[in-house]
């Protein structure tokens, strides 16, 4: 299976066929054989499912991008991971919320790193009450970005059949292609600016 997003676009199937595939994947249990054959069949089954899951993930990304005006301009697929650290944390840890990781289409890894941090901080500002205890004064954020095709090629030599994701690339110690770090001062200035703009818009709406 390939990680080529263009190939995924070309091979997207109609919804009716997807339901048929889903039905076919509801496979019966493997027949009982001797222990050696059981293990071999299970390993083959696990490998096949991993490949199907990887292709399904890529196809989902392609389907989401269909119809977006910038889809044709974005040429590469990038995986990103947002992490945090503070004066009480040892090292970097995955940042909370589903917005801290994912795969996107973009032109450069550097652009992805900057964009996902901006988007993540905006999410924090809009849901500040949910993260109030976590948003300490010493909080720093880091976005690490991998070009999926390149990182997946390195991954195959270290962990065959592993799905392509930022967490997998990090665990395999594959160096990211871009890193962006925001200091505590930058983070709180950004949040304060967003909150100020929100209050300003609220006052404008009230005056109207």
Buried (B, 14 or more C-beta within 10 A) or exposed (E): EEBBBEBBBEEEEEEEEBEEEEEEEEEEEEEEEEEEEEEEEEEEEEEEEBEEEBBBBBBEBBEEBEEEEEBEEBEBBBBBBBBBBBEEBEEBEBBBBEBBBBBBBBEBBBBBBBBBBBEBBBBBBEEEEEBEEEBEEEBBBBBBBBBBBBBBEBBEEEBEBBBBBBEBBBEBEBEBBBEBBBEBEBBBEBBEEBEEEEEEEEEEEEEE
